[in-house]
């Protein structure tokens, strides 16, 4: 094979590698990595809660009733409240028929954490989208606050009731995190004192730019090894 043919073949191989990597990153970046982000799946046992509500369940730390999610204790709180539309409190899910109340049944100072291992890759950036909800009938101070994180990287967000609003109010939130370690979990924790801190419709999507950078580094390493 002539030198110019080898050079042209090398260029084609390089461009093909980049094009394939870019396509793969775009495809993966559009995929939600979270299982059961709307909390629809799992074994919600009606009436298993202190008040006997027929469409609610007190999910304790260590319980595996909510498909894909882990509940863990932290300081004061040991549970979350898993509610379905039609419950006696009048709470309505932000998406689908079920939602999580991060305040649990302990209400004040409950700091239980709900988390999921979505297969994080170290140094990869992820966008976390979710809904937080507040209820005028079960909120002291008209504001809630939620702590969100991937691994040890955390951010907080607040939600206040609009003036004159009665009932449940939901808003979308979006945050970007960089995973520090493989398999860092995404987590949510209520850090305010209201008696209803709604969580629903969670998704985690990798950022394509950081995926491309990581993939490009792997291609360079691969070529160096071949030489």
C-alpha positions in Angstrom: 0.0 0.0 0.0 1.3 3.5 -0.9 2.2 6.0 1.8 -0.6 8.4 0.8 -3.1 5.5 0.9 -2.0 4.6 4.4 -2.3 8.3 5.5 -5.8 8.5 4.0 -6.9 5.3 5.7 -5.6 6.6 9.0 -7.6 9.8 8.6 -10.7 7.8 7.8 -10.2 5.6 10.8 -9.8 8.7 13.1 -12.9 10.4 11.7 -14.9 7.2 12.0 -13.8 6.8 15.6 -14.8 10.3 16.5 -18.1 10.1 14.6 -19.1 6.8 16.2 -18.1 8.1 19.7 -20.2 11.3 19.2 -23.2 9.3 18.0 -22.9 6.9 21.0 -22.5 9.7 23.5 -25.6 11.5 22.1 -27.7 8.3 22.2 -26.6 7.5 25.8 -27.0 11.1 26.9 -30.7 11.0 26.0 -31.2 7.9 28.3 -32.6 8.3 31.8 -30.4 6.1 34.1 -32.9 6.1 36.9 -35.2 3.1 37.7 -38.8 3.9 38.8 -38.2 7.7 38.8 -41.9 8.4 39.4 -42.2 5.8 42.3 -45.0 4.0 40.5 -43.5 0.5 40.9 -43.1 -1.6 44.0 -45.1 -3.1 46.9 -47.1 -0.2 48.4 -48.9 -1.9 51.3 -52.2 0.1 51.9 -52.7 1.1 55.5 -49.2 0.3 56.7 -48.7 3.6 58.4 -49.4 5.1 61.9 -52.7 6.7 60.8 -54.0 3.7 58.8 -54.4 5.8 55.6 -55.7 3.4 52.9 -53.4 4.8 50.1 -50.2 5.4 52.0 -47.2 3.5 53.4 -44.6 4.3 55.9 -41.4 2.9 54.3 -38.7 2.4 56.9 -34.9 2.5 56.5 -33.8 -0.8 55.0 -37.2 -1.6 53.4 -37.1 -2.6 49.7 -40.7 -1.9 48.8 -40.0 0.9 46.4 -38.4 -0.6 43.3 -34.9 0.7 42.7 -34.7 2.9 45.7 -33.0 2.6 49.1 -34.1 4.3 52.3 -31.5 5.1 55.0 -31.6 6.8 58.4 -29.7 10.0 59.2 -29.7 11.6 62.6 -33.5 11.9 63.4 -35.5 10.3 60.6 -35.9 6.7 59.7 -38.7 6.7 57.1 -40.4 8.3 54.1 -44.1 8.5 53.3 -45.0 6.8 50.0 -48.4 8.0 48.9 -50.9 7.2 46.1 -53.5 9.5 44.6 -56.8 9.1 46.5 -55.1 9.2 49.9 -56.9 10.8 52.8 -54.6 13.7 52.9 -55.5 14.9 49.5 -51.9 14.8 48.2 -51.7 14.5 44.4 -48.6 13.2 42.7 -46.6 15.5 40.4 -46.4 12.7 37.8 -48.3 9.5 37.6 -50.2 8.2 40.6 -47.6 8.0 43.4 -45.1 10.3 45.1 -42.7 10.5 48.0 -43.1 12.7 51.0 -39.6 13.2 52.4 -40.8 14.3 55.7 -42.1 10.8 56.4 -44.3 10.2 59.4 -41.8 11.8 61.8 -42.7 15.1 60.1 -40.5 17.7 62.0 -36.8 17.1 61.7 -37.1 13.9 59.7 -33.9 13.6 57.7 -34.3 10.1 56.2 -32.6 9.8 52.8 -33.9 8.1 49.6 -31.2 7.1 47.1 -30.4 5.0 44.1 -27.2 3.6 42.5 -27.6 4.4 38.8 -24.2 3.3 37.7 -22.3 6.6 38.0 -18.9 6.8 36.3 -16.1 8.9 38.0 -15.6 12.3 36.4 -18.8 12.1 34.4 -21.2 15.0 34.6 -24.9 14.2 35.1 -28.1 16.3 35.0 -30.6 15.5 37.8 -34.2 16.5 37.0 -37.0 16.1 39.5 -40.2 17.6 40.9 -40.6 19.0 44.4 -44.0 19.6 45.9 -45.5 21.6 48.8 -48.9 21.5 50.3 -50.6 24.5 51.9 -52.4 22.3 54.4 -49.3 20.6 55.7 -46.5 23.2 55.5 -45.2 25.3 58.4 -43.6 28.5 57.1 -44.8 28.1 53.5 -41.5 26.8 52.3 -39.7 23.5 51.9 -36.0 22.7 51.3 -34.5 19.6 49.7 -30.9 18.5 49.7 -29.9 16.7 46.5 -26.6 15.0 45.7 -24.5 12.6 43.7 -22.0 11.0 46.1 -20.6 13.7 48.4 -21.4 16.6 46.0 -24.6 18.2 47.1 -26.9 21.2 46.3 -30.0 22.4 48.0 -33.2 23.9 46.5 -36.2 25.6 48.1 -39.9 25.9 47.1 -42.4 28.4 48.4 -46.1 28.5 48.1 -47.4 31.1 45.6 -49.5 33.8 47.2 -53.1 32.6 47.8 -52.3 29.0 46.7 -54.4 26.2 48.3 -53.5 22.6 48.1 -50.6 20.8 46.4 -48.1 22.8 44.3 -45.3 21.2 42.2 -42.3 22.7 40.4 -39.5 21.2 38.3 -35.9 21.4 39.3 -32.7 20.7 37.4 -29.1 20.4 38.8 -25.8 19.3 37.4 -23.2 17.2 39.3 -19.9 15.6 38.5 -19.5 12.1 40.0 -16.3 11.8 42.0 -16.4 8.0 42.2 -17.8 5.1 40.3 -21.2 4.1 41.5 -21.9 7.3 43.5 -25.6 7.3 44.3 -28.1 10.1 43.7 -29.8 11.1 46.9 -32.7 13.3 48.2 -33.2 14.5 51.7 -35.8 16.9 53.2 -33.9 19.4 55.4 -36.8 21.7 56.4 -39.5 21.3 59.0 -42.8 21.3 57.0 -45.0 18.2 57.2 -45.0 17.5 53.5 -41.9 17.6 51.2 -43.0 16.1 47.9 -40.6 14.4 45.5 -41.5 12.9 42.1 -40.5 12.3 38.5 -36.7 11.9 39.1 -34.3 11.4 36.1 -30.5 11.3 35.8 -29.0 11.9 32.4 -25.3 12.0 31.5 -24.0 15.2 29.9 -22.8 14.5 26.4 -19.8 16.9 26.5 -18.2 15.1 29.4 -18.9 11.7 27.9 -17.2 12.8 24.7 -14.2 14.0 26.7 -13.9 10.8 28.6 -14.4 8.7 25.4 -11.8 10.8 23.6 -9.3 10.1 26.3 -9.9 6.4 26.0 -9.3 6.5 22.2 -5.9 8.3 22.8 -4.9 5.7 25.4 -5.9 2.9 23.0 -3.8 4.3 20.2 -0.8 4.8 22.4 -0.9 1.2 23.5 -1.1 0.0 19.9 2.1 1.8 19.1 
